[in-house]
Amino acid sequence: MYFDTHAHLDLPPLCDAEDDVVRRAREAGVTHIVTIGIDPESDERAVEIAHRHGGVYA
């Protein structure tokens, strides 16, 4: 079990393949991801991503 404590799933290039990035992380044994925003708009996108994926937190 791995916990990624600092990811930017809302920013390019990761946001362009969000589902694939989360899937590949799971396949690699990452069970939890904290996605970090860099400004208020990015924070909101991070929360939306967390709502779409179990084990992803903002």
PDB file of N, CA, C and O in Angstrom:
ATOM      1  N   MET A   1       0.850  -1.172   0.000  1.00  0.00           N
ATOM      2  CA  MET A   1       0.000   0.000   0.000  1.00  0.00           C
ATOM      3  C   MET A   1       0.896   1.236   0.000  1.00  0.00           C
ATOM      4  O   MET A   1       1.824   1.349   0.802  1.00  0.00           O
ATOM      5  N   TYR A   2       0.603   2.150  -0.907  1.00  0.00           N
ATOM      6  CA  TYR A   2       1.313   3.420  -0.988  1.00  0.00           C
ATOM      7  C   TYR A   2       0.307   4.563  -0.950  1.00  0.00           C
ATOM      8  O   TYR A   2      -0.822   4.432  -1.422  1.00  0.00           O
ATOM      9  N   PHE A   3       0.737   5.683  -0.381  1.00  0.00           N
ATOM     10  CA  PHE A   3      -0.096   6.866  -0.250  1.00  0.00           C
ATOM     11  C   PHE A   3       0.668   8.023  -0.888  1.00  0.00           C
ATOM     12  O   PHE A   3       1.677   8.473  -0.345  1.00  0.00           O
ATOM     13  N   ASP A   4       0.193   8.507  -2.038  1.00  0.00           N
ATOM     14  CA  ASP A   4       0.811   9.652  -2.712  1.00  0.00           C
ATOM     15  C   ASP A   4       0.283  10.910  -2.048  1.00  0.00           C
ATOM     16  O   ASP A   4      -0.901  11.228  -2.166  1.00  0.00           O
ATOM     17  N   THR A   5       1.150  11.625  -1.354  1.00  0.00           N
ATOM     18  CA  THR A   5       0.711  12.765  -0.549  1.00  0.00           C
ATOM     19  C   THR A   5       0.763  14.106  -1.268  1.00  0.00           C
ATOM     20  O   THR A   5       0.428  15.132  -0.676  1.00  0.00           O
ATOM     21  N   HIS A   6       1.176  14.119  -2.534  1.00  0.00           N
ATOM     22  CA  HIS A   6       1.272  15.409  -3.220  1.00  0.00           C
ATOM     23  C   HIS A   6       1.218  15.202  -4.727  1.00  0.00           C
ATOM     24  O   HIS A   6       2.246  14.998  -5.374  1.00  0.00           O
ATOM     25  N   ALA A   7       0.011  15.255  -5.279  1.00  0.00           N
ATOM     26  CA  ALA A   7      -0.178  15.106  -6.727  1.00  0.00           C
ATOM     27  C   ALA A   7      -0.955  16.311  -7.245  1.00  0.00           C
ATOM     28  O   ALA A   7      -1.700  16.952  -6.505  1.00  0.00           O
ATOM     29  N   HIS A   8      -0.770  16.603  -8.512  1.00  0.00           N
ATOM     30  CA  HIS A   8      -1.504  17.691  -9.169  1.00  0.00           C
ATOM     31  C   HIS A   8      -2.318  17.096 -10.313  1.00  0.00           C
ATOM     32  O   HIS A   8      -2.016  17.328 -11.483  1.00  0.00           O
ATOM     33  N   LEU A   9      -3.348  16.330  -9.970  1.00  0.00           N
ATOM     34  CA  LEU A   9      -4.161  15.661 -10.988  1.00  0.00           C
ATOM     35  C   LEU A   9      -4.979  16.637 -11.815  1.00  0.00           C
ATOM     36  O   LEU A   9      -5.512  16.261 -12.859  1.00  0.00           O
ATOM     37  N   ASP A  10      -5.090  17.878 -11.370  1.00  0.00           N
ATOM     38  CA  ASP A  10      -5.899  18.872 -12.084  1.00  0.00           C
ATOM     39  C   ASP A  10      -5.100  19.661 -13.118  1.00  0.00           C
ATOM     40  O   ASP A  10      -5.674  20.467 -13.850  1.00  0.00           O
ATOM     41  N   LEU A  11      -3.794  19.445 -13.193  1.00  0.00           N
ATOM     42  CA  LEU A  11      -2.944  20.213 -14.105  1.00  0.00           C
ATOM     43  C   LEU A  11      -2.425  19.340 -15.245  1.00  0.00           C
ATOM     44  O   LEU A  11      -2.273  18.130 -15.080  1.00  0.00           O
ATOM     45  N   PRO A  12      -2.151  19.957 -16.416  1.00  0.00           N
ATOM     46  CA  PRO A  12      -1.558  19.205 -17.526  1.00  0.00           C
ATOM     47  C   PRO A  12      -0.174  18.689 -17.125  1.00  0.00           C
ATOM     48  O   PRO A  12       0.522  19.356 -16.359  1.00  0.00           O
ATOM     49  N   PRO A  13       0.226  17.567 -17.601  1.00  0.00           N
ATOM     50  CA  PRO A  13      -0.472  16.677 -18.523  1.00  0.00           C
ATOM     51  C   PRO A  13      -1.394  15.684 -17.822  1.00  0.00           C
ATOM     52  O   PRO A  13      -2.135  14.961 -18.488  1.00  0.00           O
ATOM     53  N   LEU A  14      -1.362  15.636 -16.479  1.00  0.00           N
ATOM     54  CA  LEU A  14      -2.148  14.629 -15.760  1.00  0.00           C
ATOM     55  C   LEU A  14      -3.646  14.799 -15.956  1.00  0.00           C
ATOM     56  O   LEU A  14      -4.366  13.805 -16.051  1.00  0.00           O
ATOM     57  N   CYS A  15      -4.131  16.032 -16.020  1.00  0.00           N
ATOM     58  CA  CYS A  15      -5.573  16.255 -16.156  1.00  0.00           C
ATOM     59  C   CYS A  15      -6.098  15.756 -17.496  1.00  0.00           C
ATOM     60  O   CYS A  15      -7.286  15.463 -17.632  1.00  0.00           O
ATOM     61  N   ASP A  16      -5.224  15.661 -18.474  1.00  0.00           N
ATOM     62  CA  ASP A  16      -5.645  15.182 -19.795  1.00  0.00           C
ATOM     63  C   ASP A  16      -5.889  13.680 -19.815  1.00  0.00           C
ATOM     64  O   ASP A  16      -6.497  13.158 -20.750  1.00  0.00           O
ATOM     65  N   ALA A  17      -5.415  12.983 -18.785  1.00  0.00           N
ATOM     66  CA  ALA A  17      -5.571  11.527 -18.719  1.00  0.00           C
ATOM     67  C   ALA A  17      -5.886  11.105 -17.284  1.00  0.00           C
ATOM     68  O   ALA A  17      -5.362  10.106 -16.790  1.00  0.00           O
ATOM     69  N   GLU A  18      -6.734  11.865 -16.633  1.00  0.00           N
ATOM     70  CA  GLU A  18      -7.034  11.667 -15.208  1.00  0.00           C
ATOM     71  C   GLU A  18      -7.401  10.225 -14.871  1.00  0.00           C
ATOM     72  O   GLU A  18      -6.815   9.639 -13.962  1.00  0.00           O
ATOM     73  N   ASP A  19      -8.356   9.649 -15.586  1.00  0.00           N
ATOM     74  CA  ASP A  19      -8.787   8.280 -15.289  1.00  0.00           C
ATOM     75  C   ASP A  19      -7.640   7.294 -15.460  1.00  0.00           C
ATOM     76  O   ASP A  19      -7.470   6.390 -14.643  1.00  0.00           O
ATOM     77  N   ASP A  20      -6.860   7.462 -16.511  1.00  0.00           N
ATOM     78  CA  ASP A  20      -5.734   6.574 -16.777  1.00  0.00           C
ATOM     79  C   ASP A  20      -4.659   6.728 -15.706  1.00  0.00           C
ATOM     80  O   ASP A  20      -4.073   5.738 -15.267  1.00  0.00           O
ATOM     81  N   VAL A  21      -4.399   7.949 -15.288  1.00  0.00           N
ATOM     82  CA  VAL A  21      -3.395   8.191 -14.247  1.00  0.00           C
ATOM     83  C   VAL A  21      -3.803   7.502 -12.950  1.00  0.00           C
ATOM     84  O   VAL A  21      -2.980   6.841 -12.316  1.00  0.00           O
ATOM     85  N   VAL A  22      -5.054   7.649 -12.551  1.00  0.00           N
ATOM     86  CA  VAL A  22      -5.529   7.012 -11.320  1.00  0.00           C
ATOM     87  C   VAL A  22      -5.493   5.493 -11.469  1.00  0.00           C
ATOM     88  O   VAL A  22      -5.095   4.796 -10.535  1.00  0.00           O
ATOM     89  N   ARG A  23      -5.894   4.973 -12.608  1.00  0.00           N
ATOM     90  CA  ARG A  23      -5.863   3.523 -12.839  1.00  0.00           C
ATOM     91  C   ARG A  23      -4.437   2.988 -12.740  1.00  0.00           C
ATOM     92  O   ARG A  23      -4.194   1.976 -12.083  1.00  0.00           O
ATOM     93  N   ARG A  24      -3.495   3.667 -13.393  1.00  0.00           N
ATOM     94  CA  ARG A  24      -2.101   3.214 -13.360  1.00  0.00           C
ATOM     95  C   ARG A  24      -1.521   3.301 -11.953  1.00  0.00           C
ATOM     96  O   ARG A  24      -0.725   2.450 -11.557  1.00  0.00           O
ATOM     97  N   ALA A  25      -1.908   4.314 -11.207  1.00  0.00           N
ATOM     98  CA  ALA A  25      -1.455   4.417  -9.820  1.00  0.00           C
ATOM     99  C   ALA A  25      -1.960   3.224  -9.016  1.00  0.00           C
ATOM    100  O   ALA A  25      -1.210   2.631  -8.241  1.00  0.00           O
ATOM    101  N   ARG A  26      -3.226   2.875  -9.200  1.00  0.00           N
ATOM    102  CA  ARG A  26      -3.797   1.714  -8.498  1.00  0.00           C
ATOM    103  C   ARG A  26      -3.043   0.434  -8.870  1.00  0.00           C
ATOM    104  O   ARG A  26      -2.714  -0.379  -8.006  1.00  0.00           O
ATOM    105  N   GLU A  27      -2.780   0.270 -10.157  1.00  0.00           N
ATOM    106  CA  GLU A  27      -2.054  -0.918 -10.615  1.00  0.00           C
ATOM    107  C   GLU A  27      -0.655  -0.991 -10.006  1.00  0.00           C
ATOM    108  O   GLU A  27      -0.116  -2.081  -9.816  1.00  0.00           O
ATOM    109  N   ALA A  28      -0.070   0.161  -9.700  1.00  0.00           N
ATOM    110  CA  ALA A  28       1.264   0.216  -9.111  1.00  0.00           C
ATOM    111  C   ALA A  28       1.237   0.085  -7.587  1.00  0.00           C
ATOM    112  O   ALA A  28       2.285   0.099  -6.942  1.00  0.00           O
ATOM    113  N   GLY A  29       0.034  -0.042  -7.011  1.00  0.00           N
ATOM    114  CA  GLY A  29      -0.088  -0.219  -5.576  1.00  0.00           C
ATOM    115  C   GLY A  29      -0.377   1.039  -4.785  1.00  0.00           C
ATOM    116  O   GLY A  29      -0.373   1.009  -3.555  1.00  0.00           O
ATOM    117  N   VAL A  30      -0.628   2.147  -5.470  1.00  0.00           N
ATOM    118  CA  VAL A  30      -0.983   3.396  -4.782  1.00  0.00           C
ATOM    119  C   VAL A  30      -2.469   3.314  -4.440  1.00  0.00           C
ATOM    120  O   VAL A  30      -3.315   3.260  -5.332  1.00  0.00           O
ATOM    121  N   THR A  31      -2.777   3.305  -3.160  1.00  0.00           N
ATOM    122  CA  THR A  31      -4.161   3.134  -2.724  1.00  0.00           C
ATOM    123  C   THR A  31      -4.848   4.455  -2.389  1.00  0.00           C
ATOM    124  O   THR A  31      -6.077   4.536  -2.392  1.00  0.00           O
ATOM    125  N   HIS A  32      -4.061   5.487  -2.101  1.00  0.00           N
ATOM    126  CA  HIS A  32      -4.606   6.797  -1.751  1.00  0.00           C
ATOM    127  C   HIS A  32      -3.764   7.881  -2.414  1.00  0.00           C
ATOM    128  O   HIS A  32      -2.541   7.770  -2.499  1.00  0.00           O
ATOM    129  N   ILE A  33      -4.437   8.934  -2.882  1.00  0.00           N
ATOM    130  CA  ILE A  33      -3.765  10.059  -3.530  1.00  0.00           C
ATOM    131  C   ILE A  33      -4.349  11.350  -2.973  1.00  0.00           C
ATOM    132  O   ILE A  33      -5.568  11.506  -2.893  1.00  0.00           O
ATOM    133  N   VAL A  34      -3.476  12.270  -2.589  1.00  0.00           N
ATOM    134  CA  VAL A  34      -3.908  13.619  -2.229  1.00  0.00           C
ATOM    135  C   VAL A  34      -3.568  14.509  -3.414  1.00  0.00           C
ATOM    136  O   VAL A  34      -2.397  14.679  -3.754  1.00  0.00           O
ATOM    137  N   THR A  35      -4.594  15.078  -4.043  1.00  0.00           N
ATOM    138  CA  THR A  35      -4.375  15.992  -5.160  1.00  0.00           C
ATOM    139  C   THR A  35      -4.426  17.416  -4.632  1.00  0.00           C
ATOM    140  O   THR A  35      -5.346  17.788  -3.903  1.00  0.00           O
ATOM    141  N   ILE A  36      -3.436  18.202  -5.004  1.00  0.00           N
ATOM    142  CA  ILE A  36      -3.212  19.522  -4.436  1.00  0.00           C
ATOM    143  C   ILE A  36      -3.526  20.600  -5.467  1.00  0.00           C
ATOM    144  O   ILE A  36      -3.078  20.516  -6.611  1.00  0.00           O
ATOM    145  N   GLY A  37      -4.285  21.601  -5.071  1.00  0.00           N
ATOM    146  CA  GLY A  37      -4.531  22.747  -5.934  1.00  0.00           C
ATOM    147  C   GLY A  37      -3.461  23.807  -5.741  1.00  0.00           C
ATOM    148  O   GLY A  37      -2.734  23.802  -4.747  1.00  0.00           O
ATOM    149  N   ILE A  38      -3.373  24.719  -6.710  1.00  0.00           N
ATOM    150  CA  ILE A  38      -2.378  25.786  -6.625  1.00  0.00           C
ATOM    151  C   ILE A  38      -3.012  27.170  -6.528  1.00  0.00           C
ATOM    152  O   ILE A  38      -2.313  28.161  -6.318  1.00  0.00           O
ATOM    153  N   ASP A  39      -4.324  27.241  -6.679  1.00  0.00           N
ATOM    154  CA  ASP A  39      -5.077  28.486  -6.561  1.00  0.00           C
ATOM    155  C   ASP A  39      -6.537  28.104  -6.341  1.00  0.00           C
ATOM    156  O   ASP A  39      -6.866  26.920  -6.420  1.00  0.00           O
ATOM    157  N   PRO A  40      -7.426  29.060  -6.068  1.00  0.00           N
ATOM    158  CA  PRO A  40      -8.816  28.694  -5.778  1.00  0.00           C
ATOM    159  C   PRO A  40      -9.490  27.865  -6.874  1.00  0.00           C
ATOM    160  O   PRO A  40     -10.230  26.930  -6.566  1.00  0.00           O
ATOM    161  N   GLU A  41      -9.251  28.187  -8.132  1.00  0.00           N
ATOM    162  CA  GLU A  41      -9.866  27.428  -9.225  1.00  0.00           C
ATOM    163  C   GLU A  41      -9.314  26.004  -9.272  1.00  0.00           C
ATOM    164  O   GLU A  41     -10.056  25.041  -9.469  1.00  0.00           O
ATOM    165  N   SER A  42      -8.023  25.891  -9.090  1.00  0.00           N
ATOM    166  CA  SER A  42      -7.379  24.580  -9.076  1.00  0.00           C
ATOM    167  C   SER A  42      -7.850  23.764  -7.870  1.00  0.00           C
ATOM    168  O   SER A  42      -8.030  22.550  -7.967  1.00  0.00           O
ATOM    169  N   ASP A  43      -8.046  24.434  -6.739  1.00  0.00           N
ATOM    170  CA  ASP A  43      -8.573  23.747  -5.554  1.00  0.00           C
ATOM    171  C   ASP A  43      -9.938  23.130  -5.856  1.00  0.00           C
ATOM    172  O   ASP A  43     -10.205  21.990  -5.477  1.00  0.00           O
ATOM    173  N   GLU A  44     -10.791  23.877  -6.532  1.00  0.00           N
ATOM    174  CA  GLU A  44     -12.128  23.380  -6.874  1.00  0.00           C
ATOM    175  C   GLU A  44     -12.036  22.173  -7.801  1.00  0.00           C
ATOM    176  O   GLU A  44     -12.766  21.198  -7.623  1.00  0.00           O
ATOM    177  N   ARG A  45     -11.147  22.232  -8.786  1.00  0.00           N
ATOM    178  CA  ARG A  45     -10.969  21.085  -9.686  1.00  0.00           C
ATOM    179  C   ARG A  45     -10.463  19.870  -8.912  1.00  0.00           C
ATOM    180  O   ARG A  45     -10.873  18.742  -9.186  1.00  0.00           O
ATOM    181  N   ALA A  46      -9.576  20.097  -7.949  1.00  0.00           N
ATOM    182  CA  ALA A  46      -9.058  18.998  -7.134  1.00  0.00           C
ATOM    183  C   ALA A  46     -10.187  18.329  -6.349  1.00  0.00           C
ATOM    184  O   ALA A  46     -10.237  17.103  -6.253  1.00  0.00           O
ATOM    185  N   VAL A  47     -11.085  19.127  -5.792  1.00  0.00           N
ATOM    186  CA  VAL A  47     -12.229  18.577  -5.056  1.00  0.00           C
ATOM    187  C   VAL A  47     -13.119  17.769  -5.996  1.00  0.00           C
ATOM    188  O   VAL A  47     -13.581  16.688  -5.630  1.00  0.00           O
ATOM    189  N   GLU A  48     -13.362  18.276  -7.194  1.00  0.00           N
ATOM    190  CA  GLU A  48     -14.179  17.549  -8.171  1.00  0.00           C
ATOM    191  C   GLU A  48     -13.535  16.216  -8.538  1.00  0.00           C
ATOM    192  O   GLU A  48     -14.227  15.204  -8.654  1.00  0.00           O
ATOM    193  N   ILE A  49     -12.228  16.207  -8.719  1.00  0.00           N
ATOM    194  CA  ILE A  49     -11.513  14.965  -9.027  1.00  0.00           C
ATOM    195  C   ILE A  49     -11.655  13.987  -7.867  1.00  0.00           C
ATOM    196  O   ILE A  49     -11.903  12.801  -8.079  1.00  0.00           O
ATOM    197  N   ALA A  50     -11.497  14.480  -6.647  1.00  0.00           N
ATOM    198  CA  ALA A  50     -11.616  13.615  -5.471  1.00  0.00           C
ATOM    199  C   ALA A  50     -13.002  12.995  -5.382  1.00  0.00           C
ATOM    200  O   ALA A  50     -13.134  11.845  -4.963  1.00  0.00           O
ATOM    201  N   HIS A  51     -14.026  13.725  -5.762  1.00  0.00           N
ATOM    202  CA  HIS A  51     -15.385  13.177  -5.740  1.00  0.00           C
ATOM    203  C   HIS A  51     -15.576  12.085  -6.792  1.00  0.00           C
ATOM    204  O   HIS A  51     -16.415  11.200  -6.619  1.00  0.00           O
ATOM    205  N   ARG A  52     -14.818  12.139  -7.863  1.00  0.00           N
ATOM    206  CA  ARG A  52     -14.959  11.145  -8.936  1.00  0.00           C
ATOM    207  C   ARG A  52     -14.207   9.850  -8.668  1.00  0.00           C
ATOM    208  O   ARG A  52     -14.522   8.819  -9.262  1.00  0.00           O
ATOM    209  N   HIS A  53     -13.218   9.891  -7.782  1.00  0.00           N
ATOM    210  CA  HIS A  53     -12.351   8.727  -7.595  1.00  0.00           C
ATOM    211  C   HIS A  53     -12.241   8.380  -6.116  1.00  0.00           C
ATOM    212  O   HIS A  53     -11.802   9.202  -5.311  1.00  0.00           O
ATOM    213  N   GLY A  54     -12.637   7.178  -5.765  1.00  0.00           N
ATOM    214  CA  GLY A  54     -12.443   6.715  -4.406  1.00  0.00           C
ATOM    215  C   GLY A  54     -10.963   6.649  -4.077  1.00  0.00           C
ATOM    216  O   GLY A  54     -10.155   6.261  -4.921  1.00  0.00           O
ATOM    217  N   GLY A  55     -10.606   7.022  -2.871  1.00  0.00           N
ATOM    218  CA  GLY A  55      -9.210   6.991  -2.458  1.00  0.00           C
ATOM    219  C   GLY A  55      -8.415   8.199  -2.904  1.00  0.00           C
ATOM    220  O   GLY A  55      -7.213   8.274  -2.652  1.00  0.00           O
ATOM    221  N   VAL A  56      -9.071   9.156  -3.568  1.00  0.00           N
ATOM    222  CA  VAL A  56      -8.419  10.413  -3.950  1.00  0.00           C
ATOM    223  C   VAL A  56      -9.009  11.505  -3.073  1.00  0.00           C
ATOM    224  O   VAL A  56     -10.227  11.616  -2.929  1.00  0.00           O
ATOM    225  N   TYR A  57      -8.135  12.304  -2.493  1.00  0.00           N
ATOM    226  CA  TYR A  57      -8.541  13.342  -1.549  1.00  0.00           C
ATOM    227  C   TYR A  57      -7.987  14.687  -1.994  1.00  0.00           C
ATOM    228  O   TYR A  57      -6.947  14.754  -2.649  1.00  0.00           O
ATOM    229  N   ALA A  58      -8.689  15.759  -1.632  1.00  0.00           N
ATOM    230  CA  ALA A  58      -8.236  17.115  -1.979  1.00  0.00           C
ATOM    231  C   ALA A  58      -8.031  17.920  -0.710  1.00  0.00           C
ATOM    232  O   ALA A  58      -7.650  19.089  -0.775  1.00  0.00           O
TER     233      ALA A  58
END
